[in-house]
Amino acid sequence: MPAFNGGWAVMKGSSDRVSRLFQTKEEAEEWGRMQSIKERSELVIHRRDGTVAGKSSPRDTSQPPRDRK
């Protein structure tokens, strides 16, 4: 999500506080993706205007994908 200082912020959905600030959106997405994998949570990526650009859920790699015939 865009930060007030022109950078990018990563925060948990249930929190009002920023977890970490980054200079670029790419850095914020990378760190956020790693956190979402560790915490098995959904990552929501925002545009500069605050609208949602995309969502990503960590995939459980312990089981292979099911064959849906």
GUZADO-327647 format. One record per residue: residue in one letter; x, y, z of N, C-alpha, C in turn. Coordinates in steps of 0.001 Angstrom, whole numbers, plus 500000, padded with zeros to 6 digits. Atoms other than C-alpha are relative to their C-alpha. Example, Ala and Ser with C-alpha at 12.3 -4.5 7.8 and 13.67 -1.06 7.14 Angstrom:
<atoms>
a500890498810500000512300495500507800500900501200500000
s499180498810499940513670498940507140499230501090500730
</atoms>
This chain:
<atoms>
m500850498843500000500000500000500000500899501223500000
p499181498787500047501313503486499289500179500596501393
a499709499381498707502982505174502246499933501524499874
f500130498543499987502612508824503228501264500705499504
n498726499368500368506303509514502484500388499752498544
g499704500287501393506101508382498851500502498589499781
g499549501378500103507384504882499600498823499039500027
w501037501036499941505443501668500110500017499334501368
a500139500588498679504143500131503326499418498596499900
v500583501338499866503418496524504272499394499942501385
m500660500123498709500884495901506995499041498815499994
k500957501084499876498761493062508289498599500565499879
g501360499540500223495111493313507367499249500370501253
s500723499744498756493934493292510956500648501101500839
s499258499016499233496386495999512039499874501398499392
d499962498615500463496401499787511825501439500490499868
r498599499611500000500188499870512175500743499367498826
v499169500480501100502736499485509377501021499008500543
s499003500990499604504917496366509640501395500422499554
r498710499600500548507671497730507411499797500954498828
l500041499040501105508369500591504953501097499684498986
f499056500253501083510126500274501575500023501178499039
q499868498942500995511379502664498905499238499666498727
t500651500392501253509945500647495992498868499009500251
k501124500927499919506755498701495398500496498559499873
e499466501346500205508795495693494221500580499425501285
e499442500446498725510670495495497542498884499656500984
a501123500225499087507419495765499486499258498715499641
e500693501218500439505756493039497396500810498756500337
e499144501162499720508717490681497782499975499642501481
w500010500259498564508853491084501564498613499540500454
g501367500376499651505057490893501849499673498580499569
r500232501360500494504988487721499750500660498976500919
m499299500918499089507579486063502015499256499893501335
q500749500019498744505588487059505106498697499222499847
s501271500704500200502339485741503628500226498496499889
i499678501425500077504017482405502882500268499463501401
k499679500433498633505413482177506428498758499907500866
e501180499937499150502099483110508010498778499340499379
r501077500659500733499965481276505438498779500907499926
s501064499005500103497934484388504803499931500537498574
e500185499424501321496617486225501767500758501318499880
l499319498740500296498691489024500215499107500822499087
v500803499090500820496720492001498865500924501126499557
i499116498994500575498648494326496530499165501181499534
h500739498780500328497491497932496139500747500843498976
r499429499005500911498059500563493467500280501276500784
r499679498722499352499317504068494267498729500721500466
d501251499326499606495679505309494375499233499261501097
g500618500743498905494838502693497038499079498880499579
t500864501082500467492729500394494856500787498692499960
v499363501313499982493456496666494877500466499629498597
a499414500401501279495789495559492077499970498490499836
g500020501455500082495765491856492939500083499367501368
k499933500778498762495637489152495561500773498718499725
s499228501219500130497814486148496192499911499220501299
s500019500875498840497389483223498554501143499014499881
p498910500962500076500322481008499464499456498609499703
r500440501341500381500000477573497931500623498985500938
d499503501071499146500336474566500193500747499010499116
t499195500867500859503211472682498570500193498606500596
s499827501315499383502978469693500937499191498939499249
q500801500938500785500342468111498682499939500485498555
p500078499577501404500361468108494873498582500420499635
p501338499588500425497458469741493019499147498795499638
r500900501102500306494399467504492623499666500010498519
d500385500146501397493573466195489171498480500095499940
r501444499790500051490085467510488390499477499617498629
k500513500492501283488744465371485548498523500044499954
</atoms>
